[in-house]
């Protein structure tokens, strides 16, 4: 199994615990992967971690996988162009007929209606999230986070996604039998590498 944007490998760990499968986790953040590896090591699970951007998955891993996952609404970190690259490269790493599963909140439905609102993102210490704007060319919401205790600020760009857009990217890259599994606001979109 191949887990993309896996963070601390929660999805891979769950599948390895349940089914005993070998899992390769790919993420940019080494410290998160190390946390997943430590847990997997304690449990005797077959987990491998690879540090790098999923846009380069074809250079980071090799082999043929039975399943690829993008779980936990990870697409908010990827532009449509980045996900297009990931989908294109991942299909070549899958076995014939194997699926790519994408779990994603409908951020278009959630983010755009509250574009001008602010919210308490974290209570202790109090961190307020401000919506700075929407970039219609990149398809992203720009947010500013302010730690009210320290005054520290961080800016973030969150890409908006809906099931129809994910389905289109998969179709464009040759996946077949694409399905959108509901209920909202979380959706699972699955596409399969053609058999043969």
C-alpha positions in Angstrom: 0.0 0.0 0.0 1.2 3.5 -0.8 0.1 6.4 1.5 0.6 9.9 0.0 0.6 13.1 2.2 0.6 10.6 5.0 1.7 12.8 7.9 2.3 10.4 10.8 1.0 7.5 8.7 -2.3 7.0 10.6 -4.0 5.6 7.5 -1.2 3.2 6.8 -0.8 2.1 10.4 -4.6 1.3 10.6 -4.4 -0.8 7.4 -1.2 -2.6 8.5 -2.7 -3.4 11.9 -5.9 -4.7 10.4 -4.6 -6.5 7.3 -0.9 -7.0 8.0 0.1 -5.3 4.7 3.3 -3.6 3.9 2.9 0.2 3.8 5.1 3.0 2.2 4.3 6.4 3.6 5.3 9.6 1.7 5.3 13.1 3.3 7.4 16.3 3.3 7.5 16.4 7.1 10.1 14.1 8.5 9.1 14.6 12.1 5.6 13.3 11.4 6.9 10.3 9.5 9.3 9.5 12.4 6.3 9.5 14.9 4.5 7.0 12.7 7.6 4.8 12.3 8.1 4.8 16.1 4.6 3.6 16.7 4.8 1.0 13.9 8.1 -0.2 15.3 6.5 -0.7 18.8 3.7 -2.7 17.2 5.9 -4.7 14.8 4.2 -3.3 11.7 5.7 -3.3 8.2 6.0 0.4 7.6 8.5 2.4 5.5 8.7 6.2 5.5 10.0 8.3 2.6 10.6 12.0 3.0 9.6 14.2 0.0 6.9 16.0 -1.9 4.2 13.7 -3.4 4.6 15.6 -6.6 7.9 13.6 -7.0 6.4 10.2 -5.9 7.7 8.6 -9.1 11.3 9.5 -8.0 10.8 8.6 -4.4 9.4 5.1 -4.6 9.3 2.2 -7.0 7.3 -0.9 -7.4 3.7 -1.8 -8.0 1.2 -1.1 -5.3 -2.2 -2.7 -4.6 -3.6 0.5 -3.3 -2.7 4.2 -3.0 -4.3 6.6 -0.5 -4.6 10.3 -0.1 -6.4 10.4 3.2 -7.3 13.1 5.8 -8.3 15.9 3.4 -4.7 16.3 2.3 -5.5 18.0 -1.0 -5.9 21.3 0.9 -2.1 21.4 0.7 -2.0 20.8 -3.1 -3.0 23.0 -6.0 -5.0 21.5 -8.8 -1.7 21.4 -10.9 0.1 19.6 -8.1 -2.6 17.0 -7.7 -2.7 16.5 -11.5 1.0 15.6 -11.3 0.4 13.3 -8.3 -2.5 11.5 -10.1 -0.4 11.1 -13.3 2.6 9.7 -11.5 0.7 7.5 -9.0 -1.2 5.6 -11.7 2.1 4.3 -13.0 2.9 2.9 -9.5 -0.3 0.9 -9.2 -0.9 -2.7 -10.2 -3.4 -3.3 -12.9 -6.9 -2.6 -11.6 -5.7 -1.1 -8.3 -7.4 1.9 -6.8 -6.4 5.4 -5.7 -8.6 6.5 -2.9 -8.9 10.2 -2.0 -10.7 11.3 1.1 -11.4 15.0 1.1 -13.8 17.4 2.8 -15.7 19.6 0.4 -13.6 22.8 1.1 -15.4 24.8 -1.6 -18.7 24.3 0.3 -17.0 24.9 3.7 -14.4 27.6 3.0 -16.0 30.0 0.5 -19.2 30.8 2.5 -17.2 31.9 5.5 -14.5 33.7 3.5 -14.8 37.0 5.4 -15.3 35.4 8.9 -12.8 34.9 11.6 -12.7 32.1 14.1 -10.9 30.9 17.2 -8.8 28.1 15.8 -7.0 27.0 19.0 -8.2 27.8 22.5 -4.9 27.3 24.5 -3.0 29.4 23.7 -5.7 31.5 22.0 -5.1 31.5 18.2 -7.4 33.4 15.9 -7.8 32.5 12.3 -8.6 35.3 9.8 -9.6 34.8 6.2 -7.4 37.2 4.3 -8.8 36.5 0.9 -9.4 34.2 -2.0 -7.1 33.8 -5.0 -9.3 32.8 -7.9 -6.4 32.1 -10.2 -4.8 29.5 -7.8 -8.1 28.3 -6.3 -6.9 29.0 -2.7 -8.0 30.7 0.4 -5.3 32.7 2.2 -5.5 32.6 6.0 -3.7 34.5 8.7 -3.2 32.9 12.2 -2.5 35.2 15.2 -1.4 33.8 18.6 -3.1 36.3 20.9 -0.7 35.4 23.8 2.6 35.9 22.0 1.6 38.0 19.0 3.2 35.5 16.6 1.6 35.3 13.2 1.6 32.7 10.4 0.1 32.9 6.9 -1.2 29.8 5.1 -2.7 29.1 1.7 -5.4 26.4 1.7 -6.5 25.1 -1.7 -10.3 24.5 -2.2 -11.5 21.2 -3.5 -14.8 19.6 -4.3 -15.6 16.0 -5.3 -16.3 17.0 -9.0 -12.8 18.6 -9.3 -11.1 15.5 -7.9 -13.1 13.3 -10.2 -12.1 15.4 -13.2 -8.4 15.2 -12.4 -8.6 11.4 -12.0 -10.5 11.0 -15.3 -8.0 13.3 -17.1 -5.1 11.0 -15.9 -6.6 7.7 -17.1 -8.4 6.4 -14.0 -11.6 4.4 -14.7 -14.7 3.4 -12.8 -14.5 6.6 -10.8 -17.0 6.8 -7.9 -17.8 9.6 -5.4 -18.9 8.0 -2.1 -20.8 10.2 0.3 -22.1 11.4 2.8 -20.9 15.0 2.8 -19.0 17.0 4.0 -16.4 14.2 3.7 -16.3 12.4 0.4 -14.2 9.4 -0.8 -13.4 9.5 -4.4 -12.0 6.3 -5.9 -10.6 5.7 -9.3 -8.9 2.6 -10.7 -6.0 2.0 -12.9 -7.3 0.2 -16.0 -6.8 -3.5 -16.1 -4.4 -5.0 -18.6 
